[in-house]
Amino acid sequence: MLEQYIYRGKQKLRMGYTTGSCAAAAAKAAVKMLLSGRPVTEVSLPTPKGIGLRLDIQERQIGDDFACCAVQKDGGDDPDATNGVLIYARAERISGGIRICGGEGVGRVTRKGLDQPVGSAAINRVPRQMITDAVAEVCEEYDYREGIRITIYVPGGEALAKKTYNPRMGIEGGISIIGTTGIVEPMSNTAIIETVRTEERMRRAEGKKSLLLAVGNYSRRFLSEEMQDPAERQWPSLVKLGRLWRKGGLAEDCVICSNFIGEAIDAALEYGFEGALLVGHLGKLVKLGAGIMNTHSAQADGRMEMLVTCGLLAGADPAVLKRLTDCVTTDAALDLLQEAGALHPTAQVLMERIQYYLDGKVKGEMKIGAAVFSEKYGVIGITKTVPGLIDRFLEEYND
């Protein structure tokens, strides 16, 4: 059990470890048993988060030409359908290289736009690297110069996947082996909302009248790294915002609202802010075009439906819009719109709809707007109020 904790508001929550960490640890133990011929009861594993793990090894088996074992997933205090499941790894000798395969209960990618190519096992990039590093470490330890094939499998994974969003995301036949940090940080909705409210209350108490809301750390990174003068000449107001961010002050005051956009706006109204600017990825903020204020996928999706609607209103080719419904990610949908010359007019319609629903939410009690970006295309668009909101920030932070 991982004895690491995180605080969400006043709530102390125990962290856990991802299916990717389980797979890497099981792979490391399996290779140790294959090369040594002896059972392994636990292994140590570094994680991208910087937290080291010592994980118990279960279901050990050593054959003439293979070894396999399992690690039990522990999600800590995070509610997760995969909590408690056994993640298995089977190690076999091959002629060269480290090959990672997905077996029973590990899903297959069936649609474009996901972390792995169509037809591949749903073992994401970071877990694959963790497995590769763990296996290479053991091979070096035993001076083994040939190759290793690792097969990750999860008995019962196909049934378990039906309790997840995998089928809707184009991953069929099992669960995904995922995790970008190796560590699960529990998400308590009540605690997150209270944290957002607390941070907003602090900003207002400090005399701030304008509020910058970011959907997540991805949005913060976009503000700090991507909002550069040469790259964003089309959006001069956002260039100003980027400069102000890098100058300091605004970055510390930015509030991460996660998926809880509606609650964050409600709190901003309650505390008397005069303006609020929301910055987020298209995959989340496209839902605002339908008036969806909680953007978590468990609450609502409708991403492609919204893009189809906006494209139709913008006069895009219906045949192109029909193809959007097969896209898994918004970036994949943007590729189709760009190829058809419909990206800009579609984005304009979306920005109008987002502004309409944001205005409806605040009912004239404060100015509000949104800036929307994608990883591939940069800024997709801004609502009509954004330049004025940014001028407010400039006034406040340049006093």
C-alpha positions as CSV (number, residue, x, y, z in Angstrom):
1,M,0.0,0.0,0.0
2,L,1.3,3.5,-1.0
3,E,1.4,5.7,2.1
4,Q,1.4,9.0,0.3
5,Y,-1.4,11.5,0.7
6,I,-2.9,14.5,-0.9
7,Y,-5.2,17.2,0.5
8,R,-8.3,18.2,-1.3
9,G,-9.5,21.1,0.7
10,K,-9.6,19.7,4.3
11,Q,-9.9,16.2,3.1
12,K,-6.8,13.9,3.4
13,L,-6.8,11.3,0.6
14,R,-4.5,8.4,0.0
15,M,-2.8,8.2,-3.4
16,G,-2.5,5.0,-5.3
17,Y,-0.7,3.8,-8.4
18,T,-1.8,3.4,-12.0
19,T,-2.4,0.3,-14.2
20,G,0.8,1.4,-16.0
21,S,2.8,1.2,-12.8
22,C,1.3,-2.3,-12.1
23,A,2.2,-3.5,-15.6
24,A,5.8,-2.1,-15.4
25,A,6.3,-3.7,-12.0
26,A,4.9,-7.1,-13.1
27,A,7.1,-7.0,-16.2
28,K,10.2,-6.2,-14.1
29,A,9.5,-9.1,-11.8
30,A,8.6,-11.5,-14.6
31,V,11.9,-10.8,-16.3
32,K,13.8,-11.2,-13.1
33,M,12.2,-14.6,-12.6
34,L,12.8,-15.6,-16.2
35,L,16.5,-14.8,-16.1
36,S,17.3,-16.0,-12.6
37,G,14.9,-19.0,-12.4
38,R,13.9,-17.8,-8.9
39,P,10.6,-16.4,-7.6
40,V,10.4,-12.7,-6.8
41,T,8.2,-11.4,-4.0
42,E,8.5,-7.6,-4.5
43,V,10.1,-5.1,-6.8
44,S,11.0,-1.4,-6.6
45,L,9.8,0.9,-9.3
46,P,10.5,4.6,-10.0
47,T,7.6,6.6,-11.4
48,P,7.5,9.7,-13.6
49,K,5.9,11.5,-10.6
50,G,9.2,11.0,-8.7
51,I,7.5,8.8,-6.1
52,G,9.2,5.4,-5.7
53,L,7.1,2.3,-5.3
54,R,7.7,-1.1,-3.7
55,L,5.1,-3.5,-5.0
56,D,4.2,-7.0,-3.9
57,I,4.3,-9.6,-6.6
58,Q,1.5,-12.2,-6.8
59,E,0.5,-15.2,-8.9
60,R,4.2,-16.1,-9.6
61,Q,4.9,-18.8,-12.1
62,I,8.1,-19.9,-13.8
63,G,8.2,-22.3,-16.7
64,D,10.9,-23.7,-19.0
65,D,10.8,-20.7,-21.4
66,F,8.6,-18.1,-19.6
67,A,7.8,-16.5,-16.4
68,C,4.7,-14.6,-15.4
69,C,3.3,-12.8,-12.3
70,A,0.8,-10.1,-11.3
71,V,0.6,-6.8,-9.4
72,Q,-2.7,-5.7,-7.8
73,K,-4.0,-2.2,-8.8
74,D,-4.4,0.1,-5.8
75,G,-6.2,3.4,-6.7
76,G,-5.9,4.7,-3.2
77,D,-9.0,6.8,-2.2
78,D,-9.8,7.5,-5.9
79,P,-13.0,5.7,-7.1
80,D,-11.9,3.6,-10.0
81,A,-13.4,0.6,-11.8
82,T,-10.0,-1.0,-12.0
83,N,-9.2,-0.8,-8.3
84,G,-8.1,-4.2,-6.9
85,V,-7.7,-5.9,-10.3
86,L,-4.6,-8.0,-11.0
87,I,-2.4,-6.8,-13.9
88,Y,-0.3,-9.7,-15.2
89,A,2.9,-9.7,-17.2
90,R,4.4,-12.7,-19.0
91,A,8.1,-12.6,-20.1
92,E,9.6,-14.7,-22.8
93,R,13.0,-14.7,-24.6
94,I,13.1,-13.5,-28.2
95,S,16.0,-12.9,-30.6
96,G,16.4,-9.2,-29.9
97,G,14.8,-6.0,-28.6
98,I,12.0,-5.4,-26.1
99,R,8.6,-6.1,-27.5
100,I,5.4,-5.2,-25.6
101,C,2.1,-6.9,-26.4
102,G,-1.4,-6.9,-25.1
103,G,-3.1,-10.1,-24.2
104,E,-6.4,-11.2,-22.6
105,G,-8.4,-8.3,-21.1
106,V,-6.3,-5.5,-22.6
107,G,-8.3,-3.4,-25.1
108,R,-7.5,-2.8,-28.7
109,V,-7.5,0.6,-30.3
110,T,-10.2,0.7,-33.1
111,R,-10.4,4.4,-33.9
112,K,-7.9,7.1,-34.8
113,G,-6.8,9.9,-32.5
114,L,-6.0,7.9,-29.4
115,D,-2.6,7.5,-27.7
116,Q,-1.8,4.4,-29.8
117,P,-2.3,3.6,-33.5
118,V,-5.4,1.7,-34.6
119,G,-4.9,-2.1,-34.1
120,S,-2.5,-1.6,-31.2
121,A,-3.0,-2.8,-27.7
122,A,-4.3,0.0,-25.5
123,I,-1.1,0.3,-23.5
124,N,-0.3,4.0,-23.6
125,R,3.0,5.7,-24.3
126,V,4.2,6.4,-20.7
127,P,3.4,2.8,-19.4
128,R,5.2,1.4,-22.5
129,Q,8.2,3.5,-21.6
130,M,8.0,2.5,-18.0
131,I,7.9,-1.2,-19.0
132,T,10.8,-0.8,-21.4
133,D,12.9,0.9,-18.8
134,A,12.1,-1.7,-16.1
135,V,12.9,-4.6,-18.5
136,A,16.1,-3.0,-19.7
137,E,17.3,-2.5,-16.1
138,V,16.9,-6.2,-15.3
139,C,18.5,-7.3,-18.6
140,E,21.5,-5.1,-17.7
141,E,21.6,-6.5,-14.2
142,Y,21.8,-10.1,-15.5
143,D,24.0,-9.1,-18.5
144,Y,21.4,-10.5,-20.9
145,R,21.9,-9.3,-24.5
146,E,19.1,-11.0,-26.3
147,G,15.5,-9.8,-26.5
148,I,12.4,-10.0,-24.3
149,R,8.7,-10.2,-25.2
150,I,6.4,-8.8,-22.5
151,T,2.7,-9.7,-22.7
152,I,0.4,-7.7,-20.5
153,Y,-2.9,-9.3,-19.7
154,V,-5.9,-8.8,-17.4
155,P,-8.2,-11.8,-16.8
156,G,-11.7,-10.4,-16.6
157,G,-10.6,-7.2,-18.2
158,E,-13.1,-7.4,-21.1
159,A,-16.1,-7.5,-18.7
160,L,-14.5,-4.8,-16.5
161,A,-14.1,-2.5,-19.5
162,K,-17.8,-2.3,-19.9
163,K,-17.9,-0.2,-16.7
164,T,-15.5,2.3,-18.2
165,Y,-15.7,4.7,-21.2
166,N,-13.4,2.5,-23.3
167,P,-16.2,1.2,-25.6
168,R,-17.3,4.8,-26.4
169,M,-13.7,5.9,-27.0
170,G,-13.0,3.2,-29.5
171,I,-11.1,0.8,-27.3
172,E,-12.6,-2.7,-27.5
173,G,-12.0,-6.0,-25.7
174,G,-10.6,-4.9,-22.4
175,I,-9.2,-2.1,-20.2
176,S,-6.5,0.4,-21.0
177,I,-3.0,0.4,-19.4
178,I,-2.6,4.1,-18.7
179,G,-1.1,6.8,-16.5
180,T,1.2,9.7,-17.2
181,T,2.8,9.9,-13.8
182,G,2.5,6.4,-12.5
183,I,0.6,7.7,-9.5
184,V,-3.2,8.1,-8.9
185,E,-4.1,11.3,-7.2
186,P,-7.7,11.0,-5.8
187,M,-10.3,13.3,-7.1
188,S,-12.9,14.3,-4.6
189,N,-15.6,16.4,-6.4
190,T,-16.7,18.2,-3.2
191,A,-13.2,18.9,-2.1
192,I,-12.2,20.2,-5.6
193,I,-15.2,22.6,-5.7
194,E,-14.4,23.8,-2.2
195,T,-10.8,24.4,-3.2
196,V,-11.9,26.4,-6.2
197,R,-14.2,28.5,-4.0
198,T,-11.5,29.0,-1.4
199,E,-9.0,30.2,-4.0
200,E,-11.5,32.6,-5.6
201,R,-12.4,34.0,-2.2
202,M,-8.8,34.6,-1.5
203,R,-8.3,36.4,-4.7
204,R,-11.3,38.6,-4.0
205,A,-10.1,39.3,-0.5
206,E,-6.8,40.5,-2.0
207,G,-8.7,43.1,-4.0
208,K,-8.8,41.4,-7.4
209,K,-11.8,42.3,-9.5
210,S,-11.0,40.1,-12.5
211,L,-10.6,36.3,-12.4
212,L,-8.6,34.0,-14.6
213,L,-10.0,30.5,-14.7
214,A,-8.0,27.6,-16.3
215,V,-9.6,24.2,-16.9
216,G,-6.5,22.4,-15.8
217,N,-2.7,22.3,-15.7
218,Y,-2.7,21.8,-19.5
219,S,-4.3,25.2,-19.8
220,R,-1.7,26.7,-17.5
221,R,1.1,25.3,-19.6
222,F,-0.5,26.7,-22.7
223,L,-0.6,30.1,-21.2
224,S,3.0,30.0,-20.1
225,E,4.6,28.2,-23.0
226,E,2.5,28.6,-26.1
227,M,1.2,32.2,-25.9
228,Q,4.2,33.7,-27.6
229,D,4.3,36.8,-29.8
230,P,5.4,35.2,-33.1
231,A,3.0,32.3,-32.9
232,E,-0.1,34.2,-31.9
233,R,-0.1,37.3,-34.1
234,Q,-3.7,36.6,-35.1
235,W,-4.7,37.1,-31.4
236,P,-3.0,40.3,-30.2
237,S,-5.1,40.4,-27.0
238,L,-3.9,36.9,-26.1
239,V,-0.3,38.0,-26.8
240,K,-0.8,40.7,-24.1
241,L,-2.2,38.1,-21.8
242,G,0.8,35.8,-22.4
243,R,3.3,38.6,-21.6
244,L,1.4,39.5,-18.5
245,W,1.4,35.8,-17.4
246,R,5.2,35.5,-17.9
247,K,5.7,38.8,-16.0
248,G,4.3,37.2,-12.9
249,G,1.4,37.7,-10.5
250,L,-1.4,36.6,-12.8
251,A,0.1,33.1,-13.0
252,E,-0.1,32.8,-9.2
253,D,-3.6,34.1,-9.1
254,C,-5.0,31.8,-11.9
255,V,-7.6,29.4,-10.5
256,I,-7.8,25.8,-11.7
257,C,-11.5,25.0,-12.0
258,S,-11.1,21.5,-13.5
259,N,-14.4,20.3,-15.0
260,F,-16.5,22.4,-12.6
261,I,-17.0,25.5,-14.7
262,G,-20.5,26.2,-13.6
263,E,-19.6,26.0,-9.9
264,A,-16.5,28.3,-10.5
265,I,-18.7,30.9,-12.2
266,D,-21.3,30.7,-9.4
267,A,-18.6,31.3,-6.9
268,A,-17.2,34.2,-8.9
269,L,-20.7,35.8,-8.9
270,E,-21.1,35.2,-5.2
271,Y,-17.8,36.9,-4.3
272,G,-18.5,39.9,-6.5
273,F,-15.9,39.6,-9.3
274,E,-16.5,42.0,-12.1
275,G,-15.0,39.9,-14.9
276,A,-14.0,36.3,-15.5
277,L,-11.9,34.8,-18.4
278,L,-12.0,31.1,-18.9
279,V,-9.1,29.4,-20.8
280,G,-9.3,25.8,-21.8
281,H,-8.8,23.0,-24.4
282,L,-11.4,22.5,-27.1
283,G,-12.0,19.0,-25.9
284,K,-13.6,20.5,-22.7
285,L,-14.8,23.9,-23.8
286,V,-16.6,22.7,-26.9
287,K,-19.3,21.4,-24.5
288,L,-20.0,25.0,-23.4
289,G,-21.5,25.5,-26.9
290,A,-24.3,23.3,-25.7
291,G,-24.6,25.0,-22.3
292,I,-22.9,22.1,-20.5
293,M,-21.1,23.6,-17.5
294,N,-19.7,20.4,-16.0
295,T,-17.3,19.1,-18.7
296,H,-16.3,15.8,-17.1
297,S,-16.9,12.9,-19.6
298,A,-18.9,11.1,-17.0
299,Q,-21.4,13.9,-16.9
300,A,-21.8,14.7,-20.6
301,D,-20.0,14.4,-23.9
302,G,-21.5,15.8,-27.1
303,R,-18.2,17.1,-28.5
304,M,-18.6,15.8,-32.0
305,E,-22.3,16.7,-32.0
306,M,-21.5,20.2,-31.1
307,L,-18.8,20.6,-33.8
308,V,-21.2,19.1,-36.4
309,T,-23.9,21.6,-35.3
310,C,-21.5,24.5,-35.5
311,G,-20.1,23.3,-38.9
312,L,-23.7,23.0,-40.3
313,L,-24.5,26.5,-39.1
314,A,-21.3,27.7,-40.7
315,G,-22.2,26.2,-44.1
316,A,-19.7,23.3,-44.0
317,D,-20.1,20.4,-46.4
318,P,-22.6,17.9,-44.8
319,A,-20.5,15.0,-46.1
320,V,-17.5,16.3,-44.1
321,L,-19.6,16.8,-41.0
322,K,-20.8,13.3,-41.2
323,R,-17.2,12.1,-41.0
324,L,-16.8,14.1,-37.8
325,T,-19.0,11.6,-35.9
326,D,-16.4,8.9,-36.3
327,C,-13.6,11.0,-34.7
328,V,-12.4,10.1,-31.2
329,T,-10.7,13.4,-30.4
330,T,-11.5,17.0,-31.2
331,D,-8.0,17.4,-32.8
332,A,-9.0,14.7,-35.3
333,A,-12.2,16.5,-36.0
334,L,-10.3,19.8,-36.5
335,D,-8.1,18.0,-39.1
336,L,-11.2,17.2,-41.2
337,L,-12.6,20.7,-40.9
338,Q,-9.2,22.2,-41.8
339,E,-8.9,20.0,-44.9
340,A,-12.4,21.2,-45.9
341,G,-11.6,24.8,-45.3
342,A,-14.3,25.0,-42.7
343,L,-12.3,25.3,-39.5
344,H,-12.4,29.1,-39.1
345,P,-16.1,29.6,-39.8
346,T,-17.0,26.6,-37.6
347,A,-14.9,28.0,-34.7
348,Q,-16.6,31.4,-35.1
349,V,-20.0,29.9,-34.7
350,L,-18.8,27.9,-31.7
351,M,-17.4,31.0,-30.0
352,E,-20.8,32.7,-30.5
353,R,-22.6,29.8,-28.8
354,I,-20.1,29.7,-25.9
355,Q,-20.6,33.4,-25.3
356,Y,-24.4,33.0,-25.5
357,Y,-24.4,30.3,-22.7
358,L,-21.8,32.1,-20.6
359,D,-23.8,35.3,-20.7
360,G,-26.9,33.3,-19.8
361,K,-25.1,31.9,-16.8
362,V,-24.0,35.3,-15.4
363,K,-27.2,37.2,-16.4
364,G,-25.4,40.5,-16.8
365,E,-23.9,40.5,-13.3
366,M,-20.3,40.4,-14.6
367,K,-18.3,40.3,-17.9
368,I,-17.3,36.8,-19.0
369,G,-15.6,35.2,-21.9
370,A,-13.5,32.2,-23.1
371,A,-10.4,31.5,-25.1
372,V,-10.2,28.0,-26.6
373,F,-7.1,26.2,-27.9
374,S,-6.1,22.8,-29.1
375,E,-2.7,21.1,-28.8
376,K,-2.2,20.9,-32.6
377,Y,-3.8,24.1,-33.9
378,G,-3.1,26.5,-31.0
379,V,-5.8,29.1,-30.4
380,I,-9.1,28.0,-32.0
381,G,-11.0,31.2,-31.1
382,I,-12.0,33.7,-28.5
383,T,-15.4,35.1,-27.6
384,K,-16.2,38.7,-28.3
385,T,-15.6,39.8,-24.7
386,V,-12.0,38.5,-24.4
387,P,-10.1,41.7,-25.5
388,G,-12.0,43.8,-23.0
389,L,-11.4,41.3,-20.2
390,I,-7.7,41.2,-21.0
391,D,-7.6,45.0,-20.8
392,R,-9.0,44.6,-17.3
393,F,-6.2,42.3,-16.3
394,L,-3.6,44.7,-17.7
395,E,-5.1,47.5,-15.7
396,E,-5.1,45.5,-12.5
397,Y,-1.7,43.9,-12.8
398,N,0.2,46.9,-14.2
399,D,-0.9,49.3,-11.4
